[in-house]
């Protein structure tokens, strides 16, 4: 029997998809489905195109009228973009440029100021707290989502049930009274539906910035080694390029001087976890199931510890962006990270440089020149606008060091009209 072909979402390549947009006919996952006018669309843009198409067909408009309307629409868009660029230039001229003579920590401000969502300095407090009074000697038991989680004995003072963490969505609670004679009765039951717009936004990971056709995000992961980092920073500084660096706790502890230099150079610093652990079973059985030792508190600790270390070094919190070790994520892990105040930034499909591969016999090994040619050819075929490229600050290679082509890659892509931006700049301009 022939196997049914599995499709993935056009916006989230890691998510399965079974429905298509009614206008563009691209597959989309459940998170991307917009139900409007009794149909499913991938975006409001596709819905508008469909409405216009319906209007044109019903109105019997001629091709000439449609062409005139399209020209007027394009002229309006061009005027809006021109006006917006003028406003941006006026706004940018207000701020005095940061100089090297200023305090090192201050130079991180431009990289962080454009990100408008909350950081870990203001964590979300989605916790239920309540108290009740019953007869002395009686016991109150709290049942949470079908499971007893806590019990307390009344002893002259009201019973206090604190720190019941609310999950995104439905939370069901029941309170039972246990008398001295062994009988039990239901005191009350209630359901709390918790929704956070911030968590909803933060839990959706990013692997490409659509709408930015000229921007490219060059990102670097810093694990536990720094061999090559100084050279990379020198190349970026020479070419006036600012990037987003995802650093682990190990890197922060070992190389604080390099971190300060990144800050001084104006790079955006994101979170790459504290100890770079595996979070899912991907390595063991190929699944995205969460590992047994990984829970909400584990993710909180893995993200908050590096944030604290970076603040000690720079005086500022990290950008509220993270990249999971080995790229291992699932819905549960993304939710916990979002609650902690971090949005996951993946790399774009086919935009891993594989610079970490040391085995020259591996099918995914690329020499430095091959890495350069790969991205130039990708640009020729599909364009690199809005894409996120993954490289690393350290390497175990003894030859064919990937950062050797970094300067050429930057120069050639600039010649093709691309601008290198931080993730924060691309998110706020898209």
N, C-alpha and C positions, 0 to 999 in steps of 0.2 A: 504494500500500500504506500502510495506517495505521501511524504510528510508535508504538512502544511507549512508554508514559509512564515517565519516569525518576523514581524516588523517592529521597528523601534521609533520612538518619537523624534520628529525632526528638530525639536528644541532641546530634548534631553536624550541623547543617544543611548544612555544606559537603561532607559525605561521602556518596557514593552508597550506596544500600541496596537489597538485593533480597530479604531475608528479614524475616519478621514475628515479633513476640513471640507465643508460643502462647496467652497469656492476653489481653493488651490489643489484639493485632492491629495494633500500630504498627510501622512499618518501622524497622529498626535496622541499623547498619553492623557489620562483622566484629568491631570492637573492643568493641562493646557486647553481643555475643551470649554468653549464658551457657547452656551445654549441661548440662541437669540432667534426670534421669529421662527420657532419650531424646527430649527436646524442647528448643526454643530459647526462652529468655526474655530480656527486656530488663533484668531486675533480680531480686534475691532476693525483693523484695516481691511481684512478679507471680507468682513461683513459689509463695510461701506462699499467696497468694489461690487459685491453681489447686489446690494441695493441699487447702486447706480446702473448696473446691467439690467436689473428688472425694470427700472424706470425707463431706460432707453428703449427696451423692447416693447413695453406697454404704450409708450408715447409715440412709437414709430419715428423716432428722431433720425434724421439723415446723418450720414457719416460726416458731412461737412460741419453740421452743428456740434456733433460730438468732438470733432477735431478742434473747433474753436474753443469749446469749453475746456478741453484738455490743455490747450495753450495758455488760457487765462489762469488755470489752476497752477501750472508750472511757474508762470510769472509771479503769482502770489507767493509761492514757496520760495523762489529765489529772493524776492524782496524781504521776506521774513528772515531768511538766513543771513542776508546782508545786514539787516537791522540788528539781529542778534549778535553778529560778530562785532559790530560797532559798540554795542553795549558792553560786551566782554572786554574789549580793548580799553574802554573808559574805566571799567571796574578794576582791571589789572593795573592800570596806571596809578591808581590810588595807593597801592601797596608798595612800600619801599623794598627793593631787592635785598635779600639776606647776604651779608658779606662774611668772609672767613674770620674777620675780627670779632664778630658777634659770638655769643655763647654757643657752644656746640649743640646743645639741646634745642635751641631756638630754631635751628634750620629744619627741624622735622615738621614744624608747624604748617608750612605750605602744603606738604604732602598729606597731612591729616585733615586740614581745615575743610576740604571739599567733600568729605564723607559726612553725610547728614544723619545717618542712623546711629543709635546708641552704641557706646562701647562698654567694655567690661567694668568700667568705673561705675556704671549704673546698672547692675544686674537686675533681671526681672524677678519680682517677688511674688510668684504665683503659688502662694501657700495659704491653705485654709486653717483658721484658728477659731475655736469656739469653746465655751464652757457651759456646764449645766449642774444642777443640784438635785440629788436624790436622797433617800433615807440613809442615815449613818449605818455603816456596815454593809450596805448593798454595793453591788459591783455593776459598773456600766462598761459594756463591751462595744467597740466600734468595728463595724464590718465595712470593708472597702472593696468595691467591685467584686463581691462574692466571696471575700476572704477576710477572716478576722485579723486585724492588724494591731489592736491595742486594747487593754482593759485597765480600769482604775477602780480603787475602793474609796467610797465616800467616807471622809473622816473629819467632819466638822466644817470643811471648806469646800467651795465649789470645785468640781472636777474640771481640769483644763486640758483640752486636746489641742495640741499645737503641732505645727510643722507637718501638716498633711499636704504633701505636694500635689498640685493640680496638674494633671496631664492635659495636653491640648485635646479638646473635644469633650466627650461625656465622662463624668466622674460620679459614680453611684455610692451613696453612704447609707448605712443603717445603724441605729443605736439600740442595743438590747439591754434590758434590766435583768440582772441575775440576783434573785433573792436568797436569803440564808437557807431556806428550805430546799434549794436546788431548782426552783421553778424559774422560767425565763419568759420575758414578754417584750414585744417590740415597743420601744418608746417613740421612735420617729424614724422616718426614712426620707431621703431627699436626693435630688440629682443636680449637680452643678455642671453646666456646659461652659468650659473655659475656652475663650478665643482671644488670641493676641495678634494684632495686625503686624507687630514687629516680628514675632516668631514666624508667622506665615511667610513674611518676606525673607527673613534671614535663613530659613531652612531650605530654600530653593537655591541649589548651587548654580554656579555660573561656569560655563566652559567656552563661551564666546560672547563678545559684546556686539550685538546686532545694532545696526544703525550708525556705526562708526566705520565708514568705508576706508578711511585713511589712517586710522590708528592701529598700532600693534602694541601689545603688552609683552615685553620681554621679562620673564620671571625666573628667579633663581632660588633653588632650595638649598639651605645650609644645614647639613647634618652634624657630623662630628669632626670633619677635617676641613682645613683651610688652605690646602695646597692649591694654589691657583686663584685664590680670592683677591689678593693684592693686585695681580695682573688684570683681573676682570674689572676691579674698581678703577684702575688707571685708564683702561680702555674706555669705560663708560664716561669717565670725567673728561677725557680728551675729546670725545665725540659729543659731549653735552647731552648725554642720555640719562634719564632717570627711570629706575625700574622698581618693581616690587620684589622684595626679598622675604622668603618664608624661612624663619630661623627656629631651630630647636633650642630647648633649654641647655643641652650640651654645648652647642655653638656659642650661646650667650655667655656661659660660664667660662669657657676656654678662651674666647677671643673678644673681650670687651673693647679693646682698642679698635679692632676692625669694625665692630658694631658702631662705635662712635664716629668712625670715618664715614660709614654708610649714612648716618644721620647728617653729618656735616655736608655730605655731597647731595643731600636732598632726596635720598631714596625712601620709598615707603616700606615699612617693616611689618610683615604679617607673621602669623603664628604657624609653626610646623610641628607642634606638640612638644611636650617636655622631654620624653625619652625615646621618641620615634618607634612606638610599639605597633605591632599588627593589631588591627581593630576588628577585622572580620576573618572568616574561615577561607578566604580566597586562596591563600598559599597552600592550605592543607587539602581542601576538597573542591576548590573552584567556585564555592558559593559565596554569597554576600551576607550570610548569617553572622550576627554579632557573636564574638567570642564570649565564653562563659565569664571570664574575668573582667569584661568590659560592661560598665553600667553608667548611669547618669553621673554619679559622683566621680567615677574614673575619668570620664571625658572632661568634667569640670576641672579636675586637678591637672590634667594634661594641658589644658588651655590657660588656666589662670596662673600657673606657676611661671611659664615663660613670660607672660604679660607682666608679672611682678618683677622678674629679673630685668626685663627691658626697661621698666620704669625706673629701677634703681640706677641703670646705666645712663639713660637719656633724660629722665625727668618727665617723660610722657608715656601714656599707655600705647600699646601696639595699635595699629589699624585694626578695626573689627573684622578682619579677614583671616581665614585659616586654610591650610591645605593638609589633608590627611596624609599620614605616612603611607607610602606605596599607593596612594590614591584610593585607599579602601574606605568606602562609605556605603551606607544604606539609609533608609528613611528614619530609622530609630536614631542612628548616630548623628545624622544631620539635625534632627529635632533637638537632641541634647546640646549640641554645639550652638544651635540658635538660641536656646534658653540661656546659655552661658554668655551670649553676646557676640557670636562669631558666624560669619557667612562663609560657606565653602567656595573656594576658587579652584576649579579643576584646570587642566590644560585643554586646549581645543583638540578635537579628534585629529589624529595623525600629526600632532605638533609636539610630541615628545622627541627631543633630539637624540635620545638613546645615548647621551654622552656618558652615562654611568656604566655602560656595558664594556667590560674589559676583555672578554673572550673573543679573540679575532676570528674564531671559527663559527661564532654564533650567527644565525641568519639575520639578527637585528643589529649586528655591529656595523657602525658606520665610521669611516675615517673622517678626519676633520674636513677635508675638501668635499667628501660625500655629503656631510651635513649641510655645508654651504649650498651645494648644487641642488640638494633635495628641496630646500625652502625656496630657492629661486625658481625651480621648476614648478613647485606648488603654486607660486604666485602667477606664473604664466598660465597655468591651467584653471585655477579657481579663485585666485586672489587671496591675499592675506589680511584684508581689512577686518578689524574686530577680533582677530585671533589672538590666543594666549599661547606663547611659546614657553616650553619648559627646558631649563638648563640647570646645572648644579654649580655651587661655589667651590666644591672640592672634587678631586678626581683621583682614582687609583691607577690610571693609565700611566705607563712609563714612556710611551711615545704616542704620536698622533693625538696630542692634547687638544680637546675640542675648542677650548677658548682661544686657540691660535687663529681661528677664522672669525672670531667675534667682531673684530674691527671691520673686516671686509663685508660681513653680513650687514652690519649697521650702515656702512657707507653705500652699498649697493641698493639697499631697500630705501634709504633716504633719497637716492637718485631717482627712484621709481615713484617718488611722491609720498612715501609713508612717513608718519610721525610716531616716535616711540613715546608711550605714555605709561603712567602707573595704572594699576587696576582702579584705584580710587578716582583718578581723572576720567577714565573711560566710563565708569559706572555713572558718574554725575553728569557727563556730557551726552550720554546716549538717550 
